[in-house]
C-alpha cells in the first residue's frame, strides 16, 4: 500500500508520471504513512493500523502508544473556530485569520492522513471534504491545508488562489511539498501548513510570483535542500459547486535547467496565463432556477471544463499552444440540477 514519495515540510504526491492515477500513498519526511480511506469516524481496522504505525516510527516505540491509549486523564483539546470577519477587515487581515485557523488545527504527525484527497475529483467534491475538516477539526497535512484554504477563501472575490508545489533534494532523497498560492491587490502570498514555519504562510507582500518562489527557495536552502522543480496550477474557481477539476500543474519548471533569469521569465509567463483565464467570462454552475430553454451544460461545446491531462501542461521554457480541448472527463460525477 505504501509507495515512495517524501517531503520535508509535508507530503504531496508520487512521481510525476504516476501522479494522475489518483491512488496515492505517501511518505512524510522519508517515512511511509497511510491514508484513511474509510471515512470518519475511523473504523477499527484503520485505527489499529495507525497505532501499529506509530509504534514503528516513534523513537519510544510501543511505550508511547501504550502510555497514550491507556491514559484516562488526557487533557481536552480545544476545537478551533472557523474564522469570521468584520466588514472593515482587510484582505491581509482575513488571510492571516485563515492561516491562524489552519495552524491551530496543527500538523498531523500520526502517520495516517485522516482525509482522503484525490486530485482528480471535481471542486465541489473537494469542498465537501473541506467542510468535513472544519467539523472534525483534526490535524492535517499540506495537501489537506490547500483544499481547506480554497474553501475558506471562496467568498473573497478579489483573492485568486492557485496550487504551488515544490520538489527538493537532500542527501540523495527527493522531498515534496505544496502550498496554496494567493494573488490579490497586485501582490502574492501563500497559505498552508508544514512542520517548518517558513515553508507555509507567506504574507501578501511579494510583488511577483518569482519573488514568492525565490522566498521559498531561500527557506529550503536554510535546510540544505536544493530546489529541483516547481509546479504551478491555474487559478481555482470561486464557485464551490463547480464541477471543474483543479488544474494542479499548468506549468512544470525544471529549476536545474533554467538560469535565475529564465526561471523568472517562465514565472512571469505563467502569471500572464493566469490573468488570461480570469479575463474570460466563465458561466456559473447550473442551479435549480435554470431556465427551461437552457440546454444541458454537458452538451455545451463552450463549456469551461478542462481535461486535466499531461498534454495540457507546459514544461519549462515551452509556450503552451492554445488548442481546442474536448470537455473534461467527469469521472463519474453528474451535475445535479
C-alpha positions as CSV (number, residue, x, y, z in Angstrom):
1,X,0.0,0.0,0.0
2,X,2.9,2.3,0.6
3,X,4.8,3.8,-2.3
4,X,7.8,6.0,-2.4
5,X,7.4,9.8,-2.1
6,X,8.7,12.1,0.6
7,X,8.6,15.6,1.9
8,X,10.4,17.9,4.3
9,X,7.5,20.2,5.4
10,X,4.8,17.8,4.3
11,X,3.8,15.3,1.7
12,X,2.2,15.7,-1.6
13,X,2.4,13.2,-4.4
14,X,4.0,10.3,-6.2
15,X,6.5,10.6,-9.0
16,X,5.2,12.8,-11.8
17,X,4.5,10.0,-14.3
18,X,2.3,8.2,-11.7
19,X,0.5,11.2,-10.1
20,X,-2.6,11.2,-12.1
21,X,-3.6,7.7,-11.2
22,X,-5.4,9.1,-8.2
23,X,-4.5,6.3,-5.7
24,X,-1.5,7.9,-3.9
25,X,0.1,6.7,-0.7
26,X,2.9,8.9,0.5
27,X,5.9,9.5,2.7
28,X,6.3,12.0,5.4
29,X,9.9,13.2,5.9
30,X,11.1,9.9,4.3
31,X,8.8,7.7,6.5
32,X,5.8,6.0,4.8
33,X,2.4,7.0,6.0
34,X,-1.1,5.8,5.4
35,X,-4.3,7.5,4.1
36,X,-7.6,6.9,5.9
37,X,-9.9,5.7,3.1
38,X,-12.7,4.5,5.5
39,X,-14.1,7.9,6.2
40,X,-15.0,9.3,9.7
41,X,-15.4,8.1,12.3
42,X,-12.3,5.9,11.7
43,X,-13.1,2.2,11.6
44,X,-11.3,-0.3,13.9
45,X,-9.0,-1.6,11.2
46,X,-7.7,1.9,10.3
47,X,-7.4,2.8,14.0
48,X,-5.3,-0.2,14.9
49,X,-3.2,0.2,11.8
50,X,-2.5,3.8,12.8
51,X,-1.3,2.8,16.2
52,X,0.9,0.0,14.8
53,X,2.5,2.5,12.5
54,X,3.1,4.9,15.4
55,X,4.9,2.2,17.3
56,X,7.2,1.6,14.3
57,X,8.1,5.3,13.6
58,X,8.2,6.8,17.1
59,X,11.5,6.7,18.9
60,X,9.8,5.3,22.1
61,X,8.1,2.7,20.0
62,X,5.3,0.7,21.7
63,X,5.7,2.6,25.0
64,X,4.3,5.8,23.7
65,X,1.2,4.1,22.2
66,X,0.5,2.3,25.5
67,X,1.0,5.5,27.5
68,X,-1.5,7.4,25.4
69,X,-4.0,4.7,24.8
70,X,-4.1,3.7,28.5
71,X,-4.4,7.2,29.8
72,X,-7.8,8.2,31.3
73,X,-7.0,11.8,32.1
74,X,-5.8,13.2,28.8
75,X,-6.4,17.0,28.6
76,X,-9.3,18.1,26.4
77,X,-8.0,19.7,23.2
78,X,-9.8,23.0,22.3
79,X,-11.6,23.0,18.9
80,X,-10.5,25.9,16.7
81,X,-13.3,28.1,15.4
82,X,-13.7,28.8,11.7
83,X,-12.6,32.5,11.3
84,X,-15.3,35.2,10.9
85,X,-14.7,38.7,9.7
86,X,-16.0,42.2,10.2
87,X,-16.7,44.3,7.1
88,X,-13.8,46.5,8.0
89,X,-11.3,43.7,7.9
90,X,-8.8,44.0,5.1
91,X,-7.9,41.1,2.8
92,X,-4.5,40.6,4.5
93,X,-6.2,40.5,7.9
94,X,-8.6,37.9,6.7
95,X,-5.8,35.8,5.2
96,X,-3.9,36.0,8.5
97,X,-7.0,34.8,10.3
98,X,-7.3,31.8,7.9
99,X,-3.7,30.9,8.4
100,X,-4.1,31.1,12.2
101,X,-7.0,28.7,11.9
102,X,-5.0,26.3,9.8
103,X,-2.1,26.4,12.2
104,X,-4.5,25.9,15.2
105,X,-5.6,22.6,13.6
106,X,-2.0,21.5,13.9
107,X,0.2,19.4,11.7
108,X,-0.6,15.7,11.6
109,X,2.2,13.6,13.0
110,X,0.3,10.4,13.5
111,X,1.4,8.7,10.3
112,X,-2.2,8.5,9.0
113,X,-3.8,11.2,6.9
114,X,-7.4,11.5,8.1
115,X,-9.0,12.9,4.9
116,X,-8.5,11.3,1.6
117,X,-7.8,13.9,-1.1
118,X,-8.0,12.7,-4.7
119,X,-6.8,15.5,-7.0
120,X,-8.9,14.2,-9.9
121,X,-12.1,14.9,-8.1
122,X,-14.3,17.9,-9.1
123,X,-14.0,21.0,-7.0
124,X,-17.5,20.6,-5.5
125,X,-16.5,17.2,-4.0
126,X,-13.2,18.6,-2.6
127,X,-15.2,21.4,-1.0
128,X,-17.4,18.8,0.7
129,X,-14.2,17.3,2.2
130,X,-13.1,20.8,3.4
131,X,-16.5,21.3,5.2
132,X,-15.8,17.9,6.9
133,X,-12.4,19.2,8.0
134,X,-14.0,22.2,9.7
135,X,-16.5,19.9,11.5
136,X,-14.0,17.4,12.7
137,X,-11.1,19.8,13.5
138,X,-8.5,17.1,13.2
139,X,-4.7,17.7,12.4
140,X,-4.0,18.0,8.7
141,X,-1.2,17.7,6.2
142,X,-0.2,20.1,3.5
143,X,-2.5,18.9,0.7
144,X,-5.4,19.0,3.1
145,X,-4.4,22.5,4.0
146,X,-4.5,23.6,0.4
147,X,-8.1,22.3,0.0
148,X,-9.1,23.9,3.2
149,X,-7.5,27.2,2.2
150,X,-9.5,27.2,-1.1
151,X,-12.7,26.6,0.8
152,X,-12.1,29.4,3.3
153,X,-11.2,31.9,0.6
154,X,-14.1,31.1,-1.8
155,X,-16.1,34.1,-0.5
156,X,-13.2,36.6,-1.3
157,X,-13.9,37.5,-4.9
158,X,-10.8,39.7,-5.2
159,X,-8.4,36.9,-4.0
160,X,-7.2,34.5,-6.6
161,X,-5.9,31.1,-5.5
162,X,-3.6,28.6,-7.2
163,X,-1.6,25.4,-6.3
164,X,2.1,25.9,-5.8
165,X,4.2,22.8,-5.2
166,X,7.9,22.1,-4.8
167,X,10.3,19.2,-5.3
168,X,13.6,19.4,-3.5
169,X,16.6,17.1,-3.0
170,X,18.6,16.5,0.1
171,X,21.2,13.8,0.8
172,X,20.2,11.8,-2.3
173,X,16.5,11.8,-1.5
174,X,13.6,13.8,-3.0
175,X,11.0,15.7,-1.0
176,X,7.7,17.2,-2.0
177,X,5.5,19.9,-0.5
178,X,2.5,22.0,-1.6
179,X,1.0,25.3,-0.5
180,X,-1.9,27.5,-1.8
181,X,-0.6,30.5,-3.7
182,X,-2.5,33.7,-3.2
183,X,-2.8,36.8,-5.5
184,X,-4.6,39.9,-4.6
185,X,-4.2,43.6,-4.9
186,X,-1.1,43.1,-7.2
187,X,0.7,41.1,-4.5
188,X,1.4,37.4,-4.0
189,X,1.5,35.3,-0.8
190,X,0.7,31.8,0.3
191,X,-1.4,29.7,2.8
192,X,-0.5,26.3,4.1
193,X,0.9,24.0,6.8
194,X,4.2,22.5,7.4
195,X,6.5,21.3,10.2
196,X,8.7,24.2,9.2
197,X,7.4,27.7,10.0
198,X,9.0,29.3,6.9
199,X,7.6,26.7,4.4
200,X,3.9,27.5,4.7
201,X,2.4,31.0,5.3
202,X,3.8,34.0,3.3
203,X,2.2,37.4,3.8
204,X,0.6,39.1,0.8
205,X,3.6,41.3,0.1
206,X,5.5,39.8,-2.8
207,X,5.4,41.9,-6.0
208,X,5.8,39.0,-8.4
209,X,5.3,35.2,-8.4
210,X,9.1,34.9,-9.0
211,X,9.7,36.8,-5.7
212,X,7.4,34.4,-3.9
213,X,9.1,31.3,-5.3
214,X,12.5,32.8,-4.5
215,X,11.4,33.2,-0.9
216,X,10.5,29.5,-0.7
217,X,13.8,28.6,-2.4
218,X,15.7,30.6,0.2
219,X,13.8,28.8,3.0
220,X,14.7,25.4,1.6
221,X,18.4,26.4,1.3
222,X,18.3,27.1,5.1
223,X,17.6,23.3,5.5
224,X,20.3,22.3,2.9
225,X,17.6,21.4,0.4
226,X,18.1,22.1,-3.3
227,X,15.0,23.2,-5.2
228,X,14.7,20.9,-8.3
229,X,11.2,21.5,-9.6
230,X,8.3,24.0,-9.3
231,X,4.8,23.2,-10.4
232,X,2.1,25.9,-10.6
233,X,-1.5,25.4,-11.3
234,X,-4.2,27.8,-12.7
235,X,-6.5,30.0,-10.7
236,X,-9.2,28.0,-8.9
237,X,-12.9,28.8,-9.4
238,X,-14.7,30.6,-6.6
239,X,-17.8,28.6,-7.2
240,X,-18.0,25.9,-4.5
241,X,-20.4,23.9,-6.7
242,X,-18.2,23.9,-9.8
243,X,-17.6,20.5,-11.4
244,X,-14.3,21.6,-12.8
245,X,-11.1,19.9,-11.7
246,X,-8.4,21.9,-10.1
247,X,-5.6,22.4,-12.7
248,X,-2.6,21.4,-10.4
249,X,0.2,21.7,-12.9
250,X,-0.3,24.2,-15.7
251,X,3.4,24.9,-15.6
252,X,6.2,22.5,-14.6
253,X,9.5,24.2,-14.3
254,X,12.8,22.3,-14.0
255,X,14.9,24.7,-11.9
256,X,18.1,22.7,-12.7
257,X,17.7,23.5,-16.4
258,X,16.9,27.2,-16.0
259,X,19.0,30.2,-15.1
260,X,17.7,32.6,-12.5
261,X,16.6,35.0,-15.2
262,X,15.0,32.2,-17.3
263,X,13.1,31.0,-14.2
264,X,11.8,34.5,-13.6
265,X,10.6,34.8,-17.3
266,X,8.8,31.5,-17.1
267,X,7.0,32.5,-13.9
268,X,6.1,35.8,-15.5
269,X,4.7,33.9,-18.4
270,X,2.6,31.7,-16.1
271,X,1.3,34.8,-14.3
272,X,0.1,36.1,-17.7
273,X,-1.6,32.8,-18.4
274,X,-3.5,33.0,-15.1
275,X,-4.6,36.5,-15.9
276,X,-5.9,35.4,-19.3
277,X,-8.0,32.8,-17.6
278,X,-9.8,35.1,-15.3
279,X,-10.3,37.6,-18.1
280,X,-12.7,35.1,-19.8
281,X,-16.3,35.0,-18.6
282,X,-17.0,31.6,-17.1
283,X,-20.7,30.8,-16.5
284,X,-21.6,29.6,-13.0
285,X,-22.6,26.1,-12.2
286,X,-26.3,25.3,-13.0
287,X,-28.9,25.8,-10.3
288,X,-32.5,24.8,-9.7
289,X,-33.6,28.1,-11.3
290,X,-32.1,27.2,-14.7
291,X,-34.3,28.5,-17.5
292,X,-36.4,25.9,-19.3
293,X,-35.0,26.7,-22.7
294,X,-31.4,26.3,-21.5
295,X,-29.7,23.1,-22.7
296,X,-27.7,20.8,-20.6
297,X,-24.2,22.2,-19.9
298,X,-22.8,18.8,-20.7
299,X,-23.7,19.4,-24.3
300,X,-22.4,22.9,-24.5
301,X,-19.3,23.0,-26.7
302,X,-18.2,26.2,-25.0
303,X,-18.1,24.6,-21.5
304,X,-15.1,25.9,-19.5
305,X,-14.4,22.5,-18.0
306,X,-10.8,21.3,-18.6
307,X,-9.2,17.9,-19.1
308,X,-6.5,17.8,-16.5
309,X,-4.2,15.7,-18.6
310,X,-0.4,15.7,-19.0
311,X,-0.8,17.1,-22.5
312,X,-2.2,20.3,-21.1
313,X,0.8,21.0,-19.0
314,X,3.5,23.4,-20.2
315,X,7.1,22.2,-19.3
316,X,10.0,24.6,-18.7
317,X,10.7,27.0,-21.4
318,X,7.9,25.9,-23.7
319,X,5.0,28.0,-24.6
320,X,1.6,26.5,-24.2
321,X,-0.2,26.5,-27.5
322,X,-3.9,27.3,-27.5
323,X,-5.8,24.4,-29.0
324,X,-9.4,23.5,-28.6
325,X,-9.8,20.8,-25.9
326,X,-12.6,18.3,-25.5
327,X,-14.9,18.5,-22.5
328,X,-13.4,17.2,-19.2
329,X,-13.9,13.7,-18.1
330,X,-16.4,13.9,-15.4
331,X,-15.0,10.9,-13.5
332,X,-18.5,9.5,-12.9
333,X,-19.8,12.7,-11.4
334,X,-23.1,14.2,-12.7
335,X,-24.3,17.7,-12.5
336,X,-27.2,18.0,-10.1
337,X,-30.0,20.3,-11.3
